[in-house]
Protein backbone atom coordinates (compact mmCIF):
# COMPACT_ATOMS: atom_id res chain seq x y z
CA UNK A 1 0.00 0.00 0.00
CA UNK A 2 1.31 3.44 -0.91
CA UNK A 3 0.20 6.25 1.40
CA UNK A 4 1.31 9.86 1.45
CA UNK A 5 0.36 12.80 3.61
CA UNK A 6 1.24 16.43 3.03
CA UNK A 7 0.75 19.20 5.57
CA UNK A 8 1.60 22.82 4.92
CA UNK A 9 1.18 26.33 6.16
CA UNK A 10 -1.46 27.90 3.98
CA UNK A 11 -0.92 31.05 2.00
CA UNK A 12 -3.59 33.70 1.60
CA UNK A 13 -5.10 32.05 -1.51
CA UNK A 14 -4.74 28.41 -0.37
CA UNK A 15 -7.51 26.26 1.07
CA UNK A 16 -7.58 22.96 2.91
CA UNK A 17 -8.78 19.78 1.20
CA UNK A 18 -8.53 16.02 1.42
CA UNK A 19 -7.65 14.09 -1.72
CA UNK A 20 -7.95 10.28 -1.60
CA UNK A 21 -6.94 7.97 -4.44
CA UNK A 22 -7.29 4.19 -4.18
CA UNK A 23 -5.88 1.99 -6.94
CA UNK A 24 -7.95 -1.13 -7.41
CA UNK A 25 -10.97 -2.48 -9.21
CA UNK A 26 -12.51 -0.01 -9.58
CA UNK A 27 -10.08 2.88 -9.04
CA UNK A 28 -11.50 5.43 -6.62
CA UNK A 29 -10.70 9.14 -6.43
CA UNK A 30 -12.48 11.50 -4.07
CA UNK A 31 -11.72 15.07 -3.04
CA UNK A 32 -13.30 17.03 -0.21
CA UNK A 33 -12.79 20.78 -0.40
CA UNK A 34 -13.12 23.29 2.43
CA UNK A 35 -12.33 20.66 5.04
CA UNK A 36 -12.69 22.10 8.56
CA UNK A 37 -9.27 20.79 9.63
CA UNK A 38 -8.88 23.01 12.68
CA UNK A 39 -12.23 21.90 14.10
CA UNK A 40 -11.61 18.24 13.27
CA UNK A 41 -8.21 18.28 14.96
CA UNK A 42 -9.59 19.93 18.10
CA UNK A 43 -12.55 17.52 18.23
CA UNK A 44 -10.26 14.51 17.94
CA UNK A 45 -8.03 15.72 20.77
CA UNK A 46 -10.91 16.63 23.11
CA UNK A 47 -12.77 13.35 22.51
CA UNK A 48 -9.59 11.42 23.46
CA UNK A 49 -9.36 13.00 26.95
CA UNK A 50 -11.44 10.26 28.67
CA UNK A 51 -9.40 7.55 26.90
CA UNK A 52 -6.16 9.06 28.18
CA UNK A 53 -7.49 9.47 31.73
CA UNK A 54 -8.84 5.90 31.71
CA UNK A 55 -5.59 4.54 30.22
CA UNK A 56 -2.81 2.76 32.07
CA UNK A 57 -0.15 4.93 33.71
CA UNK A 58 3.01 5.60 31.74
CA UNK A 59 3.77 6.10 28.09
CA UNK A 60 1.33 4.35 25.78
CA UNK A 61 0.79 4.47 22.04
CA UNK A 62 -2.43 5.48 20.28
CA UNK A 63 -2.99 1.92 19.05
CA UNK A 64 -3.41 0.77 22.67
CA UNK A 65 -6.28 3.22 23.23
CA UNK A 66 -9.89 2.20 22.53
CA UNK A 67 -11.35 2.87 19.09
CA UNK A 68 -12.05 6.63 18.82
CA UNK A 69 -15.61 7.74 19.39
CA UNK A 70 -17.52 11.00 19.29
CA UNK A 71 -18.45 11.97 22.85
CA UNK A 72 -22.04 13.22 22.81
CA UNK A 73 -22.35 13.45 26.60
CA UNK A 74 -20.25 15.48 29.05
CA UNK A 75 -16.73 14.07 29.13
CA UNK A 76 -16.85 13.08 32.80
CA UNK A 77 -19.57 10.51 31.97
CA UNK A 78 -16.96 8.53 29.97
CA UNK A 79 -14.55 8.19 32.88
CA UNK A 80 -14.14 4.81 34.57
CA UNK A 81 -14.62 5.09 38.34
CA UNK A 82 -12.28 2.83 40.30
CA UNK A 83 -14.00 1.90 43.59
N, C-alpha and C positions, 0 to 999 in steps of 0.2 A: 504494500500500500504506500502510495506517495502522498504525503500531506505537507502543506506549507502554510505558514501564518505570517502575515506582515502587519506590523503595527507602526504607526507614524504620528508625528505631530502635524496636525492639519494646518494648512495655510488658509488664507482668507476665503479662497474660492473652492476649497476642498470640502467633501462631505463623506460621512462614514457609510460604509456598505459592507455586506457580507456576500461573497461570491463563492459558490460551491459547485465543483465539477466532479462528477463520479464517472469513471470509465467502466463500462460494462455493457450488458445487453438488457435494456437499452442504455445509451449514454444519457446522463442527466446533467443539466446545467441550470442552476437557479441563482438569482441575484436579488437581494433585498436591499433597497436603497433607504436612506434616512433612518438607519438603525439607531435606536436610542442607547448607544453603548454606555454612556455615563450612568444612566438609570439601571441598565441591566447589570453592570458591574457592582453598583452599590447594593442592589437587591440580592445578588448572589452572596455578597459578603455578609450582609445583615441576616439573611436566612440561615447562614452557617453558624451563627453565634450559639444556638442551643446545642448543635452537634459538637462544637469545640468544648463547651462547658461540660457536656455529658461524656466527653472522651476520656480515655485513660491519661494519667499524668505523664508528662515528658513529651519528647518530640515524636510526633506521628506524621504520617503522610496522608494526603487527601484520599488515597485509595482505601485507607482503613476507616474512613468516616462512612456513615450511612449514605445511601443514595440521596442526592439533594432533593429537597421538596420546597414548595412555596408555603410559607407559614401564613395561614389566614387568620390565626388567633394571636393574641398577645404572646410574645416570645417566652414569657415565663411558664406558659402552659405546656411547653415542649420540654421543660427540664425534668430530669429524672430525680426524684426525691429519694435519698438514701436514708432509711430509717434512723 
